[in-house]
Amino acid sequence: MPTDIIAKKIKDLNKAYAMFSPLTNMPYVECEEENFYDRVRLYEDEEDAKKAAEELEDDGIRIQVRELTVQESYVPVNAREPKGPKKKMYLNHVRQHIGILPFIGVNAVGYCPKGSELLTVELSGILPEGFEEKVGKNALYQPNLQLTGLYLMQEARRKKEWVDMKHLQELDEEFGSNLAKSRLFMAVLPPEGQEKEQKVNLKECRIPYLKHQNGDIFFPLFSDIWEYQKYAKGNKTLRPIQIPFADITKFWVNDAKAYMLNPMGMSLPLSKEMVPRLLQKFGVSKNPS
C-alpha cells in the first residue's frame, strides 16, 4: 500500500489502539529494523493489538494497549464566563497522540489495518508540513533527550533475564551525553502576591518536591515545557524556569534523596552526586555561558 494512502488512513482515524510502555508511562517506542525509524505502533483492531502485545511480552517487553477515541465535551463559549453558555467540542485522541510524537523524538508510525501487517510511514507525511522542524528548533523542547531516555528506561526496567547489558550501556552513554548538554525545567513557587510578576527573585521562591509513599523526597525536573505542564496541571501559582544541567545542583530540597526527571513520564531518578560525574565524563563545562 502506498505511503500516502497509509498516511491518509491514519489522519482519518477516529478510533485506534496504541501501545504504551508501563515502564515509562509513555508511548512504546521501537527502532524499526529496515530504515531504523524511531517508531510507535497504532492498530485498527483491538484483537490485532493484543496479539502483537503478547508477542512483544514473549520477548520480555512489557506493553499496555490503550484505546484512543473521539471524546465529546462541552466548554464555555466565552472563556471569561465559565458558567455561561456552552458549546460542544470533540477531542480526537488519535490525532492528539500523533501530535505529541515530535516532542519525544519519534519520526514514524507503524499502522496495522485490521487483519493486515504493520505498515510504516514517516511522521512528516502525517503531520502538517514543517511541524517536526519547528519543534526541533524550539528551545522549550528536547526531543533527543526524551527519546534516548525512553529507550534507556524501556531496556533498564525489563526483567533482568531479558536485559542486553551491552545495549543497555550504549543507551546509557547516549542518554548521559544528551542529559549533560541539556537545559532542564524546574518548578518554583514565587512569594505570595508575586505569582503574576514577570520577574521574581529565585532566592525568595519555594521549591516544590515529590514525596514517595515510603517517605523518600524527590526534587522534580523536566526535560521540556510539555513535561512541566503535565506536572503543573494548570496550577497558575507555579512558575517554570529553565536552567543548564550543569547548574541544577544549585537548586536542592533539603533531605531529598534524588532528582526525579519527568515524574509524569519516564520517572528517572538522578542522584545529586551523578551530576558532576556526567559533566566530567562528557566534557561539559560547569560554568556554561
C-alpha positions as CSV (number, residue, x, y, z in Angstrom):
1,M,0.0,0.0,0.0
2,P,1.5,3.4,-1.0
3,T,2.6,5.5,2.0
4,D,0.4,8.5,1.1
5,I,-2.7,6.2,1.4
6,I,-1.4,4.9,4.7
7,A,-0.9,8.4,5.9
8,K,-4.4,9.5,4.9
9,K,-5.9,6.5,6.7
10,I,-4.0,7.5,9.9
11,K,-5.2,11.1,9.5
12,D,-8.8,10.0,9.2
13,L,-8.8,7.6,12.2
14,N,-11.4,8.3,14.9
15,K,-10.5,5.1,16.8
16,A,-7.3,3.2,17.2
17,Y,-5.3,1.1,19.7
18,A,-1.9,2.4,20.7
19,M,0.9,0.6,22.5
20,F,2.2,2.2,25.7
21,S,5.1,1.2,27.9
22,P,4.2,0.8,31.6
23,L,7.9,1.2,32.3
24,T,7.8,4.8,31.2
25,N,4.1,5.7,31.2
26,M,4.7,6.9,27.6
27,P,4.1,5.5,24.1
28,Y,6.2,2.4,23.4
29,V,9.0,3.4,21.1
30,E,11.0,0.9,18.9
31,C,13.7,1.2,16.3
32,E,12.2,-0.1,13.0
33,E,14.6,-2.7,11.5
34,E,14.6,-1.7,7.8
35,N,15.1,2.0,7.8
36,F,15.9,2.5,11.5
37,Y,13.0,4.8,12.1
38,D,12.1,5.6,15.7
39,R,8.5,4.3,15.6
40,V,5.3,3.9,17.6
41,R,2.5,1.5,16.7
42,L,-1.2,2.0,16.0
43,Y,-3.7,-0.7,15.4
44,E,-7.1,-0.5,13.8
45,D,-8.4,-3.7,15.5
46,E,-8.1,-4.4,19.3
47,E,-7.5,-8.1,18.9
48,D,-4.6,-7.4,16.5
49,A,-3.1,-5.0,19.0
50,K,-3.5,-7.5,21.9
51,K,-1.9,-10.3,19.8
52,A,1.1,-8.1,18.9
53,A,1.4,-7.1,22.6
54,E,1.5,-10.7,23.6
55,E,4.3,-11.4,21.0
56,L,6.3,-8.5,22.5
57,E,5.7,-9.8,26.0
58,D,7.1,-13.1,24.9
59,D,10.4,-11.2,24.2
60,G,10.3,-9.6,27.6
61,I,8.9,-6.3,26.5
62,R,6.1,-5.1,28.8
63,I,3.2,-3.5,26.9
64,Q,-0.2,-1.9,27.6
65,V,-2.8,-1.5,24.8
66,R,-4.8,1.7,25.1
67,E,-7.9,2.6,23.2
68,L,-7.9,6.0,21.5
69,T,-11.3,7.5,20.5
70,V,-13.1,10.8,20.0
71,Q,-14.3,12.4,23.2
72,E,-17.3,14.7,23.3
73,S,-17.2,17.6,25.8
74,Y,-18.9,21.0,26.5
75,V,-16.8,24.1,27.1
76,P,-17.8,27.8,27.7
77,V,-18.5,29.8,24.6
78,N,-16.7,32.7,26.4
79,A,-13.6,31.7,28.4
80,R,-14.2,34.6,30.7
81,E,-17.7,33.3,31.6
82,P,-17.1,29.7,32.7
83,K,-20.7,29.4,33.9
84,G,-22.2,30.9,30.8
85,P,-23.4,29.2,27.6
86,K,-21.6,26.0,26.5
87,K,-20.7,24.7,23.1
88,K,-20.0,21.1,22.0
89,M,-16.4,20.2,21.1
90,Y,-14.8,16.9,20.0
91,L,-11.3,15.8,21.0
92,N,-9.8,13.2,18.7
93,H,-7.3,11.3,20.9
94,V,-5.8,9.6,17.9
95,R,-4.7,12.9,16.5
96,Q,-3.6,14.1,19.9
97,H,-1.5,11.0,20.3
98,I,0.2,11.6,16.9
99,G,0.7,15.3,17.7
100,I,2.9,14.6,20.7
101,L,5.3,12.3,18.8
102,P,7.7,15.1,17.6
103,F,8.2,16.2,21.2
104,I,9.6,12.7,22.1
105,G,11.7,12.3,19.0
106,V,9.6,9.8,17.2
107,N,9.7,10.1,13.4
108,A,7.5,7.3,12.2
109,V,4.2,5.5,12.8
110,G,3.6,1.8,12.3
111,Y,0.0,1.3,11.4
112,C,-1.8,-2.0,11.2
113,P,-5.1,-2.2,9.3
114,K,-7.4,-5.0,10.6
115,G,-6.0,-8.4,9.8
116,S,-3.1,-7.0,7.9
117,E,0.6,-6.5,8.6
118,L,2.3,-3.4,10.2
119,L,2.9,-0.7,7.6
120,T,5.4,2.1,8.4
121,V,5.0,5.7,7.3
122,E,7.2,8.7,8.2
123,L,5.6,11.2,10.6
124,S,6.4,14.0,8.2
125,G,3.7,12.5,5.9
126,I,1.0,12.7,8.6
127,L,1.6,16.0,10.4
128,P,1.4,19.5,8.9
129,E,4.5,20.4,6.8
130,G,7.3,21.8,8.9
131,F,5.8,20.8,12.3
132,E,8.6,18.5,13.3
133,E,11.3,21.0,12.3
134,K,9.5,23.7,14.3
135,V,9.5,21.5,17.4
136,G,13.2,20.6,16.9
137,K,14.2,24.2,16.7
138,N,12.2,25.3,19.8
139,A,14.4,25.6,22.9
140,L,11.4,24.7,25.1
141,Y,11.6,21.1,23.8
142,Q,14.4,18.5,23.7
143,P,13.2,15.5,21.6
144,N,16.6,13.7,21.6
145,L,16.7,13.8,25.4
146,Q,13.2,12.4,25.6
147,L,13.8,9.7,23.0
148,T,17.1,8.4,24.4
149,G,15.6,8.5,27.9
150,L,12.6,6.4,26.8
151,Y,14.8,3.8,25.1
152,L,17.1,3.6,28.2
153,M,14.2,3.1,30.6
154,Q,12.4,0.6,28.4
155,E,15.6,-1.5,28.5
156,A,16.8,-0.9,32.0
157,R,13.4,-1.8,33.6
158,R,12.9,-5.1,31.8
159,K,13.2,-8.3,33.7
160,K,16.9,-9.0,34.3
161,E,17.0,-12.2,32.2
162,W,15.9,-10.1,29.2
163,V,18.3,-7.2,29.6
164,D,21.1,-6.9,27.0
165,M,23.8,-5.3,29.1
166,K,25.9,-4.2,26.2
167,H,22.9,-2.5,24.5
168,L,21.9,-1.0,27.9
169,Q,25.4,0.5,28.3
170,E,25.2,2.0,24.8
171,L,21.8,3.5,25.6
172,D,23.1,4.9,28.9
173,E,26.0,6.6,27.2
174,E,23.8,8.2,24.6
175,F,21.3,9.5,27.1
176,G,24.0,10.6,29.5
177,S,25.6,12.7,26.8
178,N,22.3,14.3,25.9
179,L,21.5,15.0,29.6
180,A,24.8,16.6,30.4
181,K,24.3,19.1,27.5
182,S,20.7,19.7,28.2
183,R,18.7,22.6,29.7
184,L,16.1,21.4,32.2
185,F,13.0,22.9,33.6
186,M,12.2,23.2,37.2
187,A,9.1,24.4,39.0
188,V,9.2,27.2,41.6
189,L,6.6,28.9,43.8
190,P,7.0,32.7,43.8
191,P,6.4,34.6,47.0
192,E,2.7,35.2,47.7
193,G,1.3,38.0,45.7
194,Q,4.1,37.8,43.1
195,E,2.7,34.9,41.1
196,K,2.0,37.0,38.1
197,E,5.1,39.2,38.3
198,Q,7.3,39.0,35.1
199,K,10.5,38.7,37.2
200,V,10.9,37.1,40.6
201,N,13.9,36.6,42.9
202,L,14.7,32.9,42.9
203,K,16.1,33.2,46.4
204,E,12.7,34.1,47.6
205,C,10.9,31.3,45.8
206,R,9.9,28.0,47.3
207,I,10.7,24.7,45.5
208,P,8.0,22.0,45.4
209,Y,9.0,18.4,46.0
210,L,7.6,14.9,45.5
211,K,7.2,12.6,48.4
212,H,7.1,8.8,47.8
213,Q,4.8,6.6,49.8
214,N,7.8,5.3,51.7
215,G,8.7,8.8,52.8
216,D,11.6,9.5,50.3
217,I,11.7,13.0,48.9
218,F,12.5,13.8,45.3
219,F,13.2,17.1,43.5
220,P,11.2,17.2,40.2
221,L,13.0,18.2,37.0
222,F,11.5,18.3,33.4
223,S,13.1,17.7,30.0
224,D,10.8,20.2,28.3
225,I,7.9,22.6,28.9
226,W,5.4,19.8,27.9
227,E,6.5,17.6,30.8
228,Y,6.4,20.6,33.1
229,Q,2.8,21.3,32.1
230,K,1.8,17.7,32.7
231,Y,3.1,18.1,36.3
232,A,1.6,21.6,36.9
233,K,-1.8,20.7,35.6
234,G,-2.8,24.3,35.1
235,N,-1.6,25.4,38.5
236,K,-1.0,29.1,37.9
237,T,0.9,29.6,41.2
238,L,3.8,27.6,39.9
239,R,6.4,29.1,37.6
240,P,8.7,27.2,35.2
241,I,12.3,28.2,34.8
242,Q,14.9,26.6,32.5
243,I,18.4,26.1,33.7
244,P,21.5,24.3,32.3
245,F,22.1,20.8,33.6
246,A,25.4,22.0,34.9
247,D,23.6,24.4,37.3
248,I,21.0,22.1,38.8
249,T,22.9,21.3,41.9
250,K,22.4,25.0,42.9
251,F,18.8,24.0,43.5
252,W,18.0,21.4,46.0
253,V,15.4,20.4,48.5
254,N,16.8,19.6,52.0
255,D,16.7,15.8,52.8
256,A,15.9,15.0,49.1
257,K,17.0,11.5,48.1
258,A,17.5,12.4,44.4
259,Y,16.2,14.5,41.5
260,M,13.3,13.0,39.5
261,L,13.4,13.7,35.8
262,N,9.9,13.7,34.2
263,P,7.9,12.4,37.1
264,M,4.7,12.1,35.0
265,G,6.6,10.2,32.3
266,M,9.8,8.2,32.5
267,S,10.3,9.0,36.2
268,L,14.1,8.7,36.1
269,P,15.9,9.2,39.4
270,L,19.2,11.1,39.4
271,S,21.3,11.5,42.5
272,K,23.0,14.8,43.2
273,E,26.4,13.1,43.1
274,M,25.8,12.0,39.5
275,V,25.7,15.5,38.1
276,P,29.4,16.4,38.3
277,R,30.3,12.8,37.1
278,L,28.2,13.2,34.0
279,L,29.7,16.7,33.3
280,Q,33.2,15.4,33.7
281,K,32.6,12.3,31.6
282,F,31.1,14.2,28.7
283,G,33.4,17.2,28.9
284,V,30.7,19.8,29.7
285,S,31.8,23.0,31.5
286,K,30.4,23.5,35.0
287,N,30.1,27.2,34.2
288,P,28.3,27.5,30.9
289,S,27.8,30.9,29.4
